[in-house]
Amino acid sequence: MLRAADRPKGPFAPWSPCDPSTCLPSVPRGGHLRMARRLVALVGAVVVALLVAPVLPLVGAAGRERLVRRIFATTLHAAGVRLEVSGATGLRPDDGSGALVVANHLSWIDVLALGAVTPVTMLAKREVADWPVIGPLAARVGTVFLDREGLRSLPRVVDETADALRGGALIGVFPEATTWCGAASGEFRRAPFQAAIDAGVPVRPVSFALRTPDGRPTTAASFVGDQTLGDSLTRVLRMPGVVCAVVVGDVIDPTGDRRDLARRASTAVRAAA
C-alpha cells in the first residue's frame, strides 16, 4: 500500500495496488466453445435490452423495475454468472425513502448484479460510457458518468446527489473509486456520504464476493489495473461458471459526520464479505 502522497496520479486520484500480473490467475485453457455460446447469448441479451429500453418510460414504476431487473439478470446469466442474494430483501428502505447504496468493487459484474437486485441510479466513472456492452446498457438505465479526477465538480455532484436522494432515488456508488481483486480492499471515500447526510437518508451497505461454482473464492473474474474490458469479459466467458454472492446489509442511519458514516459503512460491507 502506497501513502497517498506517493501514488502515481497524486493523493486524490483513484488508486489500487491490484494488477493483472499479480492478482489474476493465468487464462484458463480451453473453453472456446463455451465462450462462443455465451457471447452469442450475451449479444442477444444486450440487443433485447436496447430494444426494450425506449418503452421503459411508458410503463409504471413497478413494471419498469421488474423489466430492468430482468434485463440485468438475463445479461448476467448469458455471461455465465449465477447470482446468489442474501440478507435484506431489496435495496430500498422499508419506509420507501431514497438511500445511498454503497458496495465494494470487484468487477463490471457488480454493476449488473446491483441492477438485478433492485434498479439503482449509478454514479460511475466517465470511461464506463465508452465500454462495449456495459456502456450502452448503463446509459440506457440512467447511469450518471463522472470525471473521477475533476475535483472542482465534486461539490456540485454531492448537491445533485443529495437532491435526488431527497426525491426518493436509490443512488449506487462504489466508494473505493476503483476496483480491487477481493483479496484486498480500499478505503471508502467520504464525499458520497455527505450527500446522504445532507438529504437525511440512510446508507444501504452491499457486499460482493466472486466464487467458483464449488464455492471457492476467485479473483479470475475481477477487473483490475490496466486490464481491458475485453480481457476480463473473455476470462469470465471461458470459465466453467462464476457465482456472484451479494449480501444486502441493514440500513445505516445518516448520523455523525461523513468520516464516521463512511467508516461504519465500510465496516458493514467488509464484515459481510
C-alpha positions as CSV (number, residue, x, y, z in Angstrom):
1,M,0.0,0.0,0.0
2,L,1.4,3.4,-1.0
3,R,0.9,6.5,1.0
4,A,-1.5,8.9,-0.7
5,A,1.3,11.4,-1.4
6,D,3.3,8.7,-3.2
7,R,0.6,7.5,-5.6
8,P,1.4,7.9,-9.3
9,K,-1.5,10.3,-10.1
10,G,-1.5,12.1,-6.8
11,P,-3.3,11.7,-3.5
12,F,-6.8,12.3,-4.8
13,A,-6.9,10.2,-7.9
14,P,-8.4,6.7,-7.7
15,W,-5.7,4.1,-7.0
16,S,-5.4,0.4,-6.2
17,P,-2.4,-1.9,-5.9
18,C,-4.3,-4.7,-7.7
19,D,-2.8,-5.6,-11.1
20,P,-3.4,-8.3,-13.6
21,S,0.1,-9.7,-13.3
22,T,-0.2,-10.3,-9.5
23,C,-3.9,-10.7,-8.9
24,L,-5.3,-12.7,-11.8
25,P,-4.6,-16.4,-12.5
26,S,-3.5,-17.5,-15.9
27,V,-6.1,-17.6,-18.7
28,P,-7.9,-20.9,-18.5
29,R,-7.2,-23.4,-21.1
30,G,-10.0,-24.4,-23.5
31,G,-13.5,-23.1,-23.0
32,H,-13.6,-21.7,-26.6
33,L,-16.9,-23.3,-27.4
34,R,-18.3,-22.2,-24.1
35,M,-17.1,-18.6,-24.7
36,A,-18.7,-18.6,-28.2
37,R,-22.0,-19.8,-27.0
38,R,-22.1,-17.3,-24.1
39,L,-21.0,-14.5,-26.3
40,V,-23.9,-15.1,-28.7
41,A,-26.3,-15.2,-25.7
42,L,-24.8,-12.0,-24.3
43,V,-25.1,-10.1,-27.5
44,G,-28.7,-11.3,-27.8
45,A,-29.5,-10.1,-24.3
46,V,-28.0,-6.7,-24.9
47,V,-29.8,-6.2,-28.1
48,V,-33.1,-7.1,-26.4
49,A,-32.3,-4.7,-23.6
50,L,-31.6,-1.8,-26.0
51,L,-34.9,-2.5,-27.8
52,V,-36.8,-2.6,-24.6
53,A,-35.2,0.5,-23.1
54,P,-37.3,3.1,-25.1
55,V,-40.5,1.7,-23.7
56,L,-39.5,1.8,-20.1
57,P,-40.8,5.4,-19.6
58,L,-44.2,4.2,-20.8
59,V,-44.8,1.6,-18.1
60,G,-45.5,2.2,-14.4
61,A,-42.7,2.3,-11.8
62,A,-43.4,-1.3,-10.6
63,G,-43.4,-2.7,-14.2
64,R,-40.3,-0.7,-15.1
65,E,-38.4,-2.1,-12.0
66,R,-39.3,-5.6,-13.0
67,L,-38.2,-5.1,-16.5
68,V,-34.9,-3.6,-15.5
69,R,-34.2,-6.3,-13.0
70,R,-34.9,-8.9,-15.7
71,I,-32.6,-7.2,-18.2
72,F,-29.7,-7.2,-15.8
73,A,-30.4,-10.8,-14.5
74,T,-30.6,-12.1,-18.1
75,T,-27.4,-10.4,-19.0
76,L,-25.6,-12.0,-16.1
77,H,-27.0,-15.4,-16.9
78,A,-25.9,-15.1,-20.5
79,A,-22.3,-14.4,-19.3
80,G,-22.3,-17.5,-17.2
81,V,-22.7,-15.7,-13.9
82,R,-25.1,-17.0,-11.2
83,L,-26.4,-14.5,-8.7
84,E,-26.9,-15.5,-5.1
85,V,-28.5,-12.9,-2.9
86,S,-28.9,-13.0,0.9
87,G,-29.6,-10.5,3.7
88,A,-32.3,-7.8,3.5
89,T,-34.9,-8.0,0.8
90,G,-34.2,-5.4,-1.8
91,L,-32.2,-2.3,-1.6
92,R,-34.9,0.3,-0.8
93,P,-35.5,1.0,2.9
94,D,-38.8,-0.3,4.5
95,D,-40.3,3.2,4.6
96,G,-39.9,3.7,0.8
97,S,-37.4,6.5,1.1
98,G,-34.3,7.0,-1.0
99,A,-31.0,5.6,0.0
100,L,-27.3,5.8,-0.8
101,V,-26.3,2.2,-1.8
102,V,-22.6,1.6,-1.3
103,A,-20.6,-1.5,-2.1
104,N,-17.1,-2.9,-2.6
105,H,-16.0,-3.0,-6.2
106,L,-14.5,-6.1,-7.9
107,S,-15.6,-6.2,-11.5
108,W,-18.1,-5.0,-14.1
109,I,-20.2,-7.8,-12.7
110,D,-21.0,-5.7,-9.7
111,V,-23.0,-3.1,-11.7
112,L,-25.2,-5.7,-13.3
113,A,-25.7,-7.5,-10.0
114,L,-26.9,-4.4,-8.3
115,G,-29.4,-3.8,-11.1
116,A,-30.6,-7.3,-10.9
117,V,-31.3,-7.0,-7.1
118,T,-33.0,-3.5,-7.3
119,P,-32.5,-0.9,-10.1
120,V,-30.4,2.0,-8.9
121,T,-29.0,5.1,-10.4
122,M,-25.3,4.5,-10.5
123,L,-22.6,7.1,-10.2
124,A,-19.8,5.7,-12.4
125,K,-16.5,6.9,-13.9
126,R,-16.9,8.5,-17.3
127,E,-14.9,5.8,-19.1
128,V,-17.7,3.3,-18.5
129,A,-19.8,5.1,-21.1
130,D,-17.3,4.0,-23.8
131,W,-17.3,0.3,-22.8
132,P,-18.8,-2.1,-25.3
133,V,-21.9,-3.9,-24.0
134,I,-21.8,-2.4,-20.5
135,G,-21.6,1.3,-21.6
136,P,-24.8,1.4,-23.7
137,L,-26.7,-0.6,-21.2
138,A,-25.6,1.6,-18.3
139,A,-26.5,4.8,-20.2
140,R,-30.0,3.4,-21.0
141,V,-30.8,2.9,-17.4
142,G,-29.8,6.4,-16.3
143,T,-26.2,6.0,-15.1
144,V,-24.5,9.3,-14.2
145,F,-21.0,9.4,-15.6
146,L,-18.5,11.4,-13.6
147,D,-14.9,12.7,-14.0
148,R,-13.2,11.0,-11.1
149,E,-10.3,13.4,-11.2
150,G,-12.3,16.6,-11.6
151,L,-12.3,17.8,-8.0
152,R,-13.9,21.1,-9.0
153,S,-17.1,19.4,-9.9
154,L,-17.3,17.4,-6.7
155,P,-19.5,19.9,-4.6
156,R,-22.0,20.1,-7.5
157,V,-22.2,16.3,-7.7
158,V,-22.7,16.0,-3.9
159,D,-25.5,18.6,-4.1
160,E,-27.2,16.9,-7.1
161,T,-26.9,13.5,-5.4
162,A,-28.5,14.9,-2.2
163,D,-31.4,16.4,-4.2
164,A,-32.0,13.0,-6.0
165,L,-31.9,11.2,-2.6
166,R,-34.4,13.6,-1.1
167,G,-36.7,12.8,-4.1
168,G,-36.7,9.1,-3.2
169,A,-33.9,7.9,-5.6
170,L,-31.7,4.9,-4.9
171,I,-28.2,6.1,-5.8
172,G,-25.5,3.4,-6.1
173,V,-21.8,4.2,-5.7
174,F,-18.5,2.3,-5.2
175,P,-16.7,4.4,-2.6
176,E,-13.4,2.7,-3.2
177,A,-13.5,4.6,-6.6
178,T,-11.8,1.8,-8.4
179,T,-11.8,-2.0,-8.5
180,W,-9.9,-4.3,-6.1
181,C,-9.3,-8.1,-6.6
182,G,-11.2,-9.1,-3.5
183,A,-8.2,-10.4,-1.6
184,A,-7.6,-6.8,-0.7
185,S,-9.8,-3.7,-0.4
186,G,-9.5,0.1,-0.4
187,E,-10.7,2.8,1.9
188,F,-14.1,4.4,1.3
189,R,-14.0,7.9,0.0
190,R,-16.2,10.2,2.1
191,A,-17.8,12.6,-0.4
192,P,-20.8,10.4,-1.3
193,F,-21.7,10.1,2.3
194,Q,-22.1,13.8,2.7
195,A,-24.9,13.6,0.2
196,A,-26.7,11.0,2.4
197,I,-26.2,13.3,5.5
198,D,-27.5,16.4,3.6
199,A,-30.5,14.5,2.4
200,G,-31.2,12.8,5.7
201,V,-31.5,9.3,4.1
202,P,-29.9,6.0,5.2
203,V,-27.0,4.2,3.7
204,R,-27.6,0.7,2.4
205,P,-24.3,-1.4,2.5
206,V,-23.9,-4.2,0.0
207,S,-21.1,-6.7,-0.2
208,F,-19.9,-8.6,-3.3
209,A,-17.8,-11.8,-3.4
210,L,-16.9,-13.8,-6.6
211,R,-16.7,-17.5,-6.3
212,T,-16.3,-20.6,-8.4
213,P,-19.4,-22.9,-8.7
214,D,-18.0,-25.2,-6.0
215,G,-17.8,-22.3,-3.5
216,R,-14.1,-21.3,-3.7
217,P,-13.2,-17.6,-3.7
218,T,-11.7,-16.5,-7.0
219,T,-10.0,-13.4,-8.4
220,A,-10.3,-14.7,-12.0
221,A,-13.5,-12.7,-12.7
222,S,-12.1,-9.5,-11.2
223,F,-11.4,-6.4,-13.4
224,V,-8.3,-4.7,-12.1
225,G,-5.5,-2.3,-13.0
226,D,-4.8,-1.8,-16.7
227,Q,-6.7,-4.9,-17.7
228,T,-9.1,-4.3,-20.7
229,L,-12.8,-5.0,-20.5
230,G,-12.3,-7.4,-23.4
231,D,-9.8,-9.4,-21.5
232,S,-12.0,-9.5,-18.4
233,L,-15.0,-10.5,-20.4
234,T,-13.2,-13.2,-22.2
235,R,-11.9,-14.7,-19.0
236,V,-15.4,-14.8,-17.5
237,L,-17.0,-16.3,-20.6
238,R,-14.4,-19.1,-20.7
239,M,-14.7,-20.0,-17.0
240,P,-16.9,-23.0,-16.2
241,G,-19.0,-20.6,-14.2
242,V,-18.9,-17.7,-11.8
243,V,-21.1,-17.1,-8.7
244,C,-21.6,-13.5,-7.6
245,A,-22.6,-13.6,-4.0
246,V,-24.5,-10.5,-2.8
247,V,-25.1,-9.7,0.8
248,V,-27.6,-6.8,1.4
249,G,-26.9,-5.3,4.8
250,D,-29.2,-3.4,7.1
251,V,-29.5,0.3,6.5
252,I,-27.2,2.7,8.4
253,D,-28.7,5.9,9.8
254,P,-27.0,9.1,8.4
255,T,-25.8,10.3,11.8
256,G,-22.4,11.8,12.7
257,D,-20.1,13.3,10.1
258,R,-19.2,11.8,6.8
259,R,-15.9,10.3,8.0
260,D,-17.8,8.4,10.7
261,L,-20.5,7.3,8.3
262,A,-18.0,6.1,5.7
263,R,-16.2,4.2,8.4
264,R,-19.4,2.5,9.6
265,A,-20.4,1.6,6.0
266,S,-17.0,0.2,5.2
267,T,-17.1,-1.9,8.3
268,A,-20.5,-3.3,7.4
269,V,-19.5,-4.1,3.8
270,R,-16.3,-5.9,4.8
271,A,-17.9,-7.8,7.7
272,A,-20.4,-9.3,5.2
273,A,-17.7,-10.1,2.7
